[in-house]
Amino acid sequence: MHGKALKISFTLFLPTMSAIKFFSTNGQTERVDFRAALLMGQAPDKGLYMPEEIPQIPKSRIGQFSKMSYPQIAYEVIKPYLGNLVSDSDLRAMLEDAYNYEVPVERVYDEKYVMRLDRGPTCSFKDFAARAMGRMIQYFLKQEGKSILILTATSGDTGSAVAHAFYGLDNVLVVVLFPEKEVTERQRRQMTTLGKNIFPLAVKGKFDDCQALVKKAFVDADLSALNLSSANSINIGRLLPQAVYYFYAHSRVAPLGGEIVFSVPSGNFGDLMGGLLALKMGLPARKFVVATNENDEFPRFMDTGIYEPIRSSKNCISNAMNVGHPSNLARLFCLYGGQMDETGRVGLRPDLAAMHKDIYAVSITDEETRQTIKEAYSRYRVLLEPHGAVAWAGLMKYLKECGDFSPCVSLETADPAKFPDEIVRATGINPPLPAAMARLDELEEKFEKMDGQYSSLKDYLRRFL
């Protein structure tokens, strides 16, 4: 990787414009369109794809979002990146089908809100990206008469969302790697009770180990015949749909166009990158509170300017955020004029002053997370799960340190029923099971176990050749 900054331009979106090109954060010269970036997942040089241009949505158009449904806003945000790759009618139909559930933005007190991203089929915010992405991948595969193998790593909720989004498709196989001892039973069961074209692998190790195995497989020439792609947030197709709910929240709590503070629970930083893309597209956001658990490599970087991955990652109760080196930091650094390779080596420092202008980073301990779950319920009768509690605690620290500001939206990323032990411990309340999870305990599980060696994964994948 070289130390030359990769420039991103900002372009006013015109309905007739051609598809935006995407480049690799590791600097390869080839540019690809969204279809190619989506189907490849990761760039051949191990970098992550970023848009060469970030389209600007005019303020006047954003002001109209309050009168639009969620699928309609999704069309406005995603369409500029696709150009004519997908027809207007097909894209609208895909988004209407993907987002057929509620997106509640609940007032907690004053103008402080929680946006619940847990009403999809797997009760996780990952449904927003996986469902749209799954429909677009199927659309392009049918055009080309191809099939692919989705290889993805999960720290908790990605695996189930991806598995459900692609379940039963005859042109897609899905292999999901998850850390054997760091997902909850209900998270695991959402992946392991499907069967058909879904193949879960319990890995002896941590999420970072699973992620490293996936990345290695992508650049293994011996596996090229598999047509590997990813549904992790290393895939740009995951990030664009995640930009949508920031615009949606803004339209519901600040319809006249005022600025908002967002608090984002952050692990692999895909959720945050969706928000920052929205910001660069014109979202009126005052600040993004980046709330991590005790895997605090990013807050420490923001304090010191020195990036040091945590190896091995710490096991916290907000398990989907147990990431010692977030993949999407490569994109974050790129957005602010820096460069980072897939190992975490910084080739060019980003503009820290610009990052501080947009971002407030904070680390929340497990003790603080549990206390936040308890206090949110006792004071406001608001039930938060551990990830949402990290975001809420981060927001409270920001408001205490930087002064009160309204409106604020904190992201709740999973249904509390996925973490019953922690909820009962903190509140005495057993969270009600949503309908989508009601029969999980009755279904048979099917999955294999694997050590953390790449040779084992390679042997497993060769079965599909």
Protein Blocks (a to p, Z undefined) as FASTA:
>chain_A
ZZbdcddddddddfkbccdddddfklpabdcdfklmmmnopafklpacddfbdcdddfkl
mmmmmmpcfklmmmmmmmmmnmmmbcfklmmmmmmmmmmcccddddfbhjbccddfklbf
nopaklmmmmmmmmmmmmmmmmnopacddddddfklmmmmmmmmmgoiakbccdddddfk
lccfklmmmmmmngmmbccdddeddfklmmmmmmmmmmmmklmmnopadfbfkbmklmmm
mmmmmmmmmmmmmmnopacddddddfklmmmmmmmmmmmnopacfbdcddddfblmlmmm
mmnopacddddddddfklmlmcfbdfklmmmmmmnopacdfkopafbdcdfklmmmmpcc
ddddfklmmmmmmmmmmmnopacdfklmmmmmmmmmmmmmnopadddddddfbdfklmmm
lmmmmnopacdddfklmmmmmpccddddddfbfklmmmmmmmmZZ
